[in-house]
Amino acid sequence: MIDLEHRQMHRPNGLIDDFVVRGSPSDYKSFARQVRLAISSGEPERLQTSSRIGIEITKDPNQPELFTSLQNQDNSYPGMIEWTQRSLLMMRGSGEVLEDLYAFLLDLPQRGHGYSYIFEYSNQLGYAECSPEWRLHVQLP
């Protein structure tokens, strides 16, 4: 199961979300399968993680680059409590974006032990500038 660590980083432009994702090669293959399911079904697909934060992958034809954000189910934050209890890491992208993400996740284990960043998912397609950073670690046995 993917291990997802949420960190908040202080930057000159304010407090930003940052994620460290750890998993075995089979965990990343499972993640890739969920991306493939989202592409083929057209419905949001959820990936459970070992943390309280789950990942939801959604095919969105109007999203020409990969966009991610940490939200709650309603995307509504009337107070600070709701903001600190966000538990859904959303991933959105067009079919083409998600296909590149799928290929990237399948390729990660081939790179061996180490880490990559989510913005490296495509050579042609972008990662939304306002999205949080993801550091993806492959943990080999």
Secondary structure, 3 states (H helix, E strand, C coil): CCEEEEEEEEECCEEEEEEEEEECHHHHHHHHHHHHHHHHHCCCEEECCCCCCEEEEEECCCCCCEEEEEECCCCCCCCHHHHHCCCEEEEEECHHHHHHHHHHHHHHHHHCCEEEEHHHHCCCCCECCCCCEEEEEECCC
